[in-house]
């Protein structure tokens, strides 16, 4: 309870500052700070400005879902309800005024503006502050700014690099080359990392730590293919995390995976739910939400959940993703003797059921059956509430509703049964969102080592820690660089699913042009299929289909990726119109 109160106090202060910033309309590109000439006039006001910058990050969403849990649903592993905002990004039809593409530009630059509102005058307070406090405040603001720019350059490429607030009379700014910004960010993070506390767990990891600074540096270096720097920074972060961070074991519900709804409901709430954000040591940096603060909530579970679970089935894994999960012997399903296509969910990597919802399982207290032949399903809420010893029967709206799951599957990861009662079209949720966690850090380190061809036992250890947590066999030793690369890409695809990183991985690995051209497979009617639908997996662990056979069972979504266009999103039309120096990305 003390921990929770500390967090609420943290964002409660941020609310005060957000009201200060809301008093003017300059809190967006072209990056002006508040109109007052005196802010910040004290250390307390400077801290308020910092908290407002953190709060700004949490305001980036789409369909009331934090952006981190949207991005994978415009890739090969996740699918959104068909419509302009989410079908256009996967069919090369994104427009310059599409809300999904516009909002990150606006929110990230607003966040940068909030950082500058304090940074520009912070030196005026130096004499009145303790040196350590001053250095930490400066470092946290620059960390937040670095994170915002790291997202902007991956989505839009070259963007204006603004290092201080820009006045209205000087608002026309040119785009800075991506490589220049990358180097600026790497230099910034090198300079500020040691000024930060090793951990900020006392604040629920919602403030930047030394570990998170080195992790951000490692991610930027990895994406830039600067592997020696990525190795150095990720190793530094891992060394610092020893005794601070650790992988949280899956809870006992892992015993229900691969089984039917009668055995129980898998749950990852001890990692990705309210419990996890309070107690799991896996989290390194977190975006915080709080129902007590107006505007600091989302409605994610409503968009994720099943119809019976009070949701609208907006997002869900694809059949391509479901087919990717290995058998429990560590082999792909096209090679494992354990795989039975008539019982396709048995003997699979436990993360299939821990992270996804598939036919025959239990979800949000109900049997999940999207096949239209299932007229009724089991309702376990009388059992959960202690009112009965057996489930009741209810009409299966997950099969009859016109807007049931479009992929035939749903996401379990990032949901929490504790939010069921408050889930509704007008509901609010304050489940936090993890931005950095130890699993990704381990995979950053392993990938950088593999790509630099500095393969040693630490690479296997990093990957195997994640596989062991999932109760999957360790990698065989003596793998080649290409074999380890394939193994690494499997782990990123599976372990980091619906964390918002797949969109970037497809582009930085230069595989989007093949993976996102043609079709992705869906199974909205939950049909059974044969082993003949698959012929194998490529070097990136992408399923290879026998299309004529697969088309007998699966529905498809055409996907289009145009080279020299779809690597990036368009610069928002409103920004182009407002500046005579901003240019548009190719193809838009």
C-alpha positions in Angstrom: 0.0 0.0 0.0 2.9 2.4 0.7 4.3 1.7 -2.7 0.9 2.5 -4.3 0.5 5.7 -2.4 3.9 6.8 -3.5 2.9 6.3 -7.2 -0.4 8.1 -6.8 1.4 11.0 -5.2 3.8 11.0 -8.1 1.1 11.5 -10.7 -0.9 13.7 -8.5 1.8 16.2 -8.7 2.0 15.8 -12.4 -1.7 16.7 -12.6 -1.0 20.1 -11.1 1.6 20.7 -13.6 -0.5 19.5 -16.5 -3.0 22.2 -15.6 -0.3 24.8 -15.8 0.6 23.6 -19.3 -3.0 23.4 -20.4 -3.3 27.2 -19.8 -1.7 27.8 -23.2 -2.0 26.1 -26.6 1.7 26.1 -27.3 2.2 22.6 -25.8 2.8 21.1 -29.2 5.1 21.5 -32.3 6.7 24.0 -32.9 7.8 23.1 -29.4 7.1 26.2 -27.4 6.9 25.9 -23.6 4.4 27.6 -21.4 3.9 31.2 -22.0 5.0 32.3 -18.6 8.5 33.8 -18.4 9.1 32.7 -14.9 8.5 28.9 -15.0 10.2 27.1 -13.4 10.8 29.5 -10.6 11.8 26.9 -8.1 13.0 23.3 -7.7 9.5 22.3 -6.9 8.2 23.8 -10.1 11.0 22.1 -12.1 9.9 18.8 -10.6 6.4 19.5 -11.6 7.5 20.1 -15.1 9.4 16.8 -15.2 6.3 14.9 -14.0 4.2 16.6 -16.7 6.7 15.3 -19.3 6.3 11.8 -18.0 2.6 12.1 -18.0 2.6 13.3 -21.6 4.1 9.9 -22.7 1.1 8.1 -21.3 -1.2 10.1 -23.5 -0.2 8.4 -26.7 -2.9 6.0 -27.7 -5.2 4.8 -30.5 -8.7 3.6 -30.0 -8.3 4.3 -26.3 -5.4 1.7 -26.3 -1.9 2.8 -25.3 0.2 2.9 -28.5 2.5 0.1 -27.3 -0.4 -2.4 -27.5 -1.6 -1.1 -30.9 1.5 -1.3 -33.1 1.8 -5.1 -33.3 -1.7 -5.3 -34.7 -0.6 -3.7 -38.0 2.0 -6.3 -38.6 2.0 -10.0 -39.4 1.4 -11.2 -35.9 -1.6 -9.1 -35.0 -4.8 -7.9 -36.7 -7.2 -5.1 -36.1 -10.8 -4.7 -36.9 -10.9 -3.7 -40.6 -11.1 0.0 -41.2 -9.2 3.0 -42.4 -7.0 3.6 -39.4 -5.6 0.0 -39.2 -6.1 -1.6 -42.6 -4.4 1.3 -44.5 -1.0 0.8 -42.7 -0.8 -2.8 -43.9 -2.1 -2.1 -47.5 0.3 0.8 -48.3 -2.7 3.2 -48.1 -1.7 5.3 -45.2 -2.6 9.0 -45.7 -1.0 12.1 -44.4 -4.0 12.8 -42.1 -4.5 9.3 -40.8 -5.0 9.6 -37.0 -2.7 6.7 -36.2 0.2 8.3 -38.1 -0.4 11.8 -36.9 -0.8 11.3 -33.2 2.8 10.0 -32.4 4.3 13.1 -34.1 2.0 15.4 -32.0 2.4 13.7 -28.7 6.2 13.1 -28.9 6.8 16.7 -29.8 4.5 17.8 -27.0 6.5 15.7 -24.6 9.7 17.3 -25.9 8.2 20.7 -25.4 7.4 19.9 -21.8 11.1 18.9 -21.3 12.3 22.1 -22.9 10.0 24.2 -20.7 12.1 23.1 -17.8 15.5 22.5 -19.4 15.8 25.9 -21.0 15.8 27.6 -17.6 17.1 24.9 -15.3 20.5 26.4 -15.1 18.9 29.4 -13.3 18.1 27.1 -10.4 21.5 25.4 -10.2 22.8 27.6 -7.4 19.7 26.9 -5.2 19.7 23.2 -5.7 21.9 20.4 -4.3 24.2 19.2 -7.1 23.0 15.6 -7.1 19.3 16.7 -7.3 20.1 19.1 -10.1 22.0 16.6 -12.1 19.3 13.9 -11.7 16.5 16.3 -12.7 18.5 17.4 -15.8 19.2 13.7 -16.6 15.6 12.6 -16.3 14.4 15.4 -18.6 17.0 14.6 -21.2 16.1 10.9 -20.9 12.4 11.5 -21.6 13.4 13.8 -24.6 15.7 11.0 -25.9 13.0 8.4 -25.7 10.6 10.7 -27.6 13.2 11.3 -30.4 14.0 7.6 -30.5 10.4 6.9 -31.4 10.1 9.8 -33.9 13.1 8.7 -36.0 11.9 5.1 -36.3 8.4 6.2 -37.4 9.3 9.2 -39.5 13.0 9.0 -40.3 14.6 12.5 -40.4 12.7 14.8 -38.1 13.4 18.3 -36.7 15.9 18.0 -33.9 15.1 20.7 -31.5 17.3 21.2 -28.5 15.5 24.1 -26.9 12.0 25.7 -27.2 11.3 27.4 -30.5 9.5 30.7 -30.5 6.5 31.4 -32.7 8.6 33.8 -34.8 11.1 31.0 -35.6 8.9 28.0 -36.0 10.1 26.9 -39.4 12.6 24.1 -38.8 14.2 21.7 -41.2 14.4 17.9 -40.8 17.7 16.6 -39.3 19.1 13.4 -40.8 18.2 10.3 -38.8 21.9 9.3 -38.4 22.7 12.7 -36.8 19.8 12.3 -34.3 20.9 8.8 -33.5 24.4 10.0 -32.6 23.0 12.9 -30.6 20.9 10.5 -28.6 23.7 8.1 -28.0 25.9 10.9 -26.8 23.2 12.3 -24.6 22.5 9.0 -22.9 26.2 8.4 -22.4 26.4 11.8 -20.6 23.4 11.4 -18.4 23.3 7.7 -17.4 25.6 7.9 -14.4 23.7 10.9 -13.0 20.6 8.7 -12.5 19.8 6.3 -9.6 20.5 2.7 -10.5 16.8 2.0 -9.9 13.7 4.0 -9.3 11.5 1.1 -8.0 10.3 3.3 -5.1 8.3 5.2 -7.8 7.1 2.0 -9.4 9.7 2.4 -12.1 7.8 5.2 -13.7 10.9 7.4 -13.5 14.1 7.0 -15.5 16.9 5.0 -13.9 20.5 4.3 -14.8 19.4 0.9 -16.1 16.7 2.4 -18.3 19.2 4.9 -19.7 21.7 2.3 -20.7 18.8 0.1 -22.1 17.5 3.0 -24.2 21.1 3.6 -25.5 21.4 -0.1 -26.3 18.1 -0.1 -28.2 19.0 2.9 -30.2 22.4 1.5 -31.0 20.9 -1.9 -32.0 18.4 -0.3 -34.3 21.2 1.8 -35.9 23.2 -1.4 -36.4 26.0 0.0 -34.1 26.5 -3.4 -32.5 29.6 -2.7 -30.4 27.8 0.2 -28.7 24.7 -1.9 -28.3 26.7 -4.7 -26.7 28.5 -2.3 -24.3 25.3 -0.5 -23.3 23.2 -3.6 -22.8 25.9 -5.3 -20.8 26.2 -2.3 -18.6 22.4 -2.3 -18.1 22.4 -6.1 -17.4 25.3 -5.8 -14.9 23.5 -3.0 -13.1 20.2 -5.0 -13.1 21.8 -7.9 -11.2 20.0 -8.1 -7.9 17.6 -5.4 -9.0 15.7 -6.9 -11.9 14.8 -10.5 -12.6 12.3 -12.5 -14.8 9.1 -13.2 -12.9 8.1 -16.9 -13.2 4.7 -17.5 -14.7 2.1 -18.2 -12.0 0.4 -21.6 -11.5 -2.1 -21.0 -14.3 0.6 -22.1 -16.6 -0.6 -25.6 -15.7 -3.8 -24.9 -17.7 -2.0 -24.3 -21.0 -2.8 -26.6 -23.9 -6.0 -27.8 -22.1 -9.6 -26.9 -22.4 -11.7 -24.3 -20.5 -12.7 -26.7 -17.8 -9.1 -26.7 -16.3 -8.9 -23.0 -15.6 -7.9 -19.7 -17.1 -4.3 -18.8 -17.9 -3.2 -15.4 -16.5 -0.1 -13.3 -16.7 -1.4 -10.7 -14.2 1.6 -11.3 -12.0 3.7 -9.8 -14.8 1.5 -7.8 -17.1 -1.4 -7.0 -14.7 -1.9 -4.8 -11.7 -0.1 -7.3 -9.5 2.8 -7.4 -11.9 3.3 -3.6 -11.9 3.3 -3.6 -8.1 5.6 -6.5 -7.5 7.3 -7.9 -10.5 11.1 -7.2 -10.8 10.9 -7.6 -14.6 9.9 -4.0 -15.2 12.6 -1.4 -15.9 10.5 1.5 -17.1 6.8 1.9 -16.9 4.1 4.4 -18.2 1.8 5.0 -15.3 -2.0 5.4 -15.3 -4.3 6.5 -12.4 -8.1 6.6 -12.3 -7.9 9.4 -9.7 -6.5 11.8 -12.3 -8.7 13.0 -15.1 -7.3 12.0 -18.5 -4.8 9.6 -17.1 -6.6 6.4 -18.0 -7.3 4.3 -21.0 -10.0 1.8 -22.1 -7.6 -0.9 -23.4 -9.4 -4.0 -22.0 -12.7 -3.0 -23.7 -11.0 -3.0 -27.0 -9.0 -6.2 -26.3 -11.6 -8.4 -24.6 -14.1 -10.8 -26.0 -17.8 -10.0 -26.5 -18.7 -12.1 -23.5 -15.9 -10.4 -21.6 -17.5 -7.0 -22.1 -15.2 -6.1 -25.0 -15.3 -5.5 -28.7 -12.6 -7.9 -30.0 -10.8 -5.0 -31.7 -7.3 -6.6 -31.7 -6.1 -10.2 -32.0 -3.3 -12.5 -33.0 -3.1 -13.8 -36.6 -3.1 -17.4 -37.7 0.5 -16.8 -38.8 1.4 -15.9 -35.3 -0.4 -18.9 -33.8 1.4 -21.2 -36.2 4.8 -19.8 -35.2 4.7 -21.2 -31.7 7.1 -24.2 -31.4 6.2 -27.5 -29.9 7.3 -28.2 -26.4 10.4 -30.0 -27.7 11.6 -26.8 -29.2 11.0 -27.8 -32.8 8.8 -26.0 -35.3 5.4 -27.6 -35.7 6.3 -28.8 -39.2 9.1 -31.0 -37.7 8.0 -32.0 -34.2 6.5 -35.4 -33.6 4.6 -33.9 -30.7 2.4 -31.7 -33.0 -1.0 -33.0 -33.9 -2.9 -30.8 -36.3 -6.2 -32.2 -35.0 -5.3 -31.0 -31.6 -3.2 -28.0 -32.6 -3.0 -26.3 -29.2 -1.6 -29.2 -27.3 2.2 -29.6 -26.7 3.0 -26.1 -27.7 5.2 -23.4 -26.3 3.2 -22.4 -23.2 3.3 -18.7 -24.2 0.7 -19.5 -26.9 -2.0 -19.8 -24.2 -0.3 -17.4 -21.7 -0.2 -14.6 -24.3 -3.1 -15.5 -26.6 -6.7 -16.6 -26.4 -7.6 -19.5 -28.7 -10.8 -21.6 -29.3 -11.5 -24.0 -26.5 -9.8 -22.0 -23.7 -11.3 -19.9 -20.9 -11.1 -16.1 -21.1 -12.6 -13.4 -18.9 -14.5 -16.2 -17.1 -16.1 -17.6 -20.2 -15.5 -20.5 -22.6 -14.1 -18.9 -25.8 -15.6 -20.5 -28.9 -15.7 -18.3 -32.1 -17.1 -21.1 -34.3 -20.7 -20.4 -35.1 -21.7 -24.0 -34.4 -21.2 -23.3 -30.7 -24.5 -21.8 -29.8 -23.9 -21.7 -26.0 -20.8 -21.7 -23.9 -19.9 -22.1 -20.2 -20.0 -19.1 -17.9 -17.6 -19.6 -15.0 -18.5 -16.4 -13.1 -21.0 -18.2 -10.7 -18.0 -20.5 -9.8 -15.6 -17.5 -9.5 -18.0 -15.6 -7.3 -18.6 -18.6 -5.1 -22.3 -18.9 -6.0 -22.1 -22.3 -7.6 -19.8 -25.3 -8.0 -20.4 -25.7 -11.7 -20.6 -23.1 -14.5 -23.8 -21.9 -16.1 -24.6 -21.8 -19.8 -24.9 -18.6 -21.8 -25.6 -17.6 -25.4 -22.3 -17.5 -27.3 -22.1 -13.9 -28.6 -18.4 -14.5 -29.3 -19.7 -16.5 -32.3 -22.9 -14.6 -33.3 -21.9 -11.0 -33.0 -21.2 -9.4 -36.4 -18.1 -7.8 -34.8 -16.7 -10.8 -33.1 -12.9 -11.4 -33.4 -11.8 -10.9 -37.0 -8.8 -13.1 -36.6 -10.4 -15.9 -34.6 -8.1 -15.2 -31.7 -7.6 -12.6 -29.0 -4.8 -11.2 -26.9 -4.5 -12.4 -23.3 -1.3 -10.6 -22.5 -1.9 -7.1 -21.1 -5.4 -8.0 -19.7 -6.4 -8.5 -16.1 -9.5 -10.3 -14.9 -9.6 -7.8 -12.0 -10.7 -5.1 -14.5 -13.7 -7.2 -15.8 -16.3 -5.5 -13.7 -15.3 -2.0 -14.9 -14.9 -2.9 -18.6 -17.5 -1.2 -20.8 -17.8 1.2 -23.7 -17.4 4.1 -21.3 -15.1 2.3 -18.9 -11.8 3.5 -17.7 -8.7 1.5 -16.8 -5.5 2.5 -15.0 -3.5 -0.7 -15.8 0.0 0.5 -16.3 2.0 -0.1 -19.4 5.6 -1.4 -19.4 7.9 0.3 -21.8 11.2 -1.5 -20.9 11.5 -4.9 -19.3 14.3 -7.3 -18.6 13.2 -9.8 -21.4 13.8 -7.2 -24.1 17.1 -6.1 -22.6 18.3 -9.7 -22.6 17.3 -10.0 -26.3 18.9 -6.7 -27.2 22.2 -8.0 -25.8 21.9 -11.4 -27.5 21.1 -9.9 -30.9 23.9 -7.4 -30.8 26.4 -10.2 -29.9 25.0 -12.4 -32.7 25.1 -9.6 -35.3 28.6 -8.6 -34.3 29.5 -12.3 -34.5 30.8 -12.2 -31.0 29.1 -15.5 -30.1 29.9 -16.9 -26.7 28.1 -18.6 -23.7 26.5 -15.3 -22.6 24.4 -15.3 -25.8 22.9 -18.7 -25.0 22.4 -17.6 -21.3 20.5 -14.5 -22.3 18.1 -16.4 -24.6 17.8 -19.4 -22.4 16.8 -17.4 -19.4 13.6 -16.4 -21.3 13.0 -19.9 -22.6 13.5 -21.4 -19.2 10.9 -19.1 -17.7 8.5 -20.3 -20.5 9.3 -23.9 -19.6 10.8 -24.4 -23.1 14.0 -26.4 -23.7 17.3 -24.5 -23.9 18.9 -23.9 -27.3 21.3 -26.6 -28.4 24.9 -25.5 -28.2 27.2 -25.0 -31.2 24.7 -23.1 -33.4 26.0 -21.1 -36.3 25.5 -17.3 -36.5 22.5 -17.9 -38.9 21.0 -20.5 -36.6 21.3 -18.2 -33.6 19.8 -15.3 -35.5 16.8 -17.5 -36.4 16.5 -18.5 -32.7 16.7 -14.9 -31.6 14.1 -13.8 -34.0 11.8 -16.5 -32.8 12.2 -15.2 -29.2 11.6 -11.6 -30.1 8.5 -12.6 -32.1 7.0 -14.7 -29.3 8.2 -13.2 -26.1 7.7 -9.5 -27.1 4.4 -10.1 -28.8 1.9 -7.3 -28.4 4.6 -5.2 -26.7 4.7 -2.9 -29.7 8.1 -3.8 -31.2 7.3 -6.1 -34.2 6.6 -3.1 -36.5 10.2 -1.9 -36.0 11.7 -5.3 -36.2 10.2 -6.0 -39.6 11.8 -2.9 -40.9 15.2 -2.9 -39.3 15.7 -6.5 -40.4 14.6 -5.6 -43.9 12.0 -8.3 -44.0 8.8 -6.3 -44.2 9.0 -6.2 -48.0 8.5 -10.0 -48.0 6.5 -10.6 -44.8 4.0 -7.8 -45.4 3.5 -8.5 -49.1 0.9 -11.0 -50.2 -1.5 -12.2 -47.5 -1.7 -12.8 -43.8 -3.9 -15.7 -42.6 -6.8 -15.4 -40.2 -9.2 -18.0 -38.8 -12.3 -16.1 -37.9 -14.6 -19.1 -38.0 -12.2 -21.3 -35.9 -12.0 -24.0 -38.5 -9.9 -27.1 -38.0 -7.0 -27.5 -40.5 -4.5 -30.1 -41.7 -0.7 -30.2 -41.5 -0.6 -29.7 -45.2 -1.3 -25.9 -44.8 2.4 -25.4 -43.8 5.5 -26.4 -45.6 8.0 -24.9 -43.1 9.5 -21.7 -41.7 12.0 -19.3 -43.3 15.2 -18.0 -41.7 13.2 -15.3 -39.8 10.7 -17.9 -38.4 7.9 -16.8 -40.7 5.5 -19.6 -41.6 5.7 -20.8 -45.3 2.2 -21.8 -46.6 0.8 -24.1 -49.2 -1.7 -21.4 -50.2 -4.1 -23.6 -52.1 -4.4 -25.9 -49.0 -4.5 -23.0 -46.5 -7.2 -21.2 -48.4 -9.5 -24.2 -47.7 -9.5 -23.4 -44.0 -8.3 -19.8 -43.4 -9.5 -16.4 -44.4 -6.9 -13.9 -45.6 -6.1 -10.2 -45.5 -4.1 -8.8 -48.4 -1.1 -6.9 -47.3 1.0 -4.6 -49.4 4.4 -3.1 -48.7 6.0 -0.7 -51.1 9.8 -0.3 -50.9 11.1 3.3 -50.5 7.7 4.2 -49.0 6.4 2.0 -46.3 9.6 2.0 -44.3 8.3 5.2 -42.7 5.0 6.9 -41.9 4.1 10.3 -43.5 4.9 13.5 -41.9 1.4 14.9 -40.9 -0.1 17.1 -43.5 -0.9 19.7 -40.9 2.8 20.1 -40.1 3.8 20.4 -43.7 1.2 23.1 -44.2 2.5 25.0 -41.2 6.1 25.1 -42.2 7.8 26.0 -45.5 10.9 23.9 -44.6 9.4 20.6 -43.7 9.4 18.0 -46.6 7.4 14.9 -47.0 8.6 11.3 -46.9 8.9 9.5 -50.2 5.7 8.0 -51.6 3.2 10.2 -49.8 
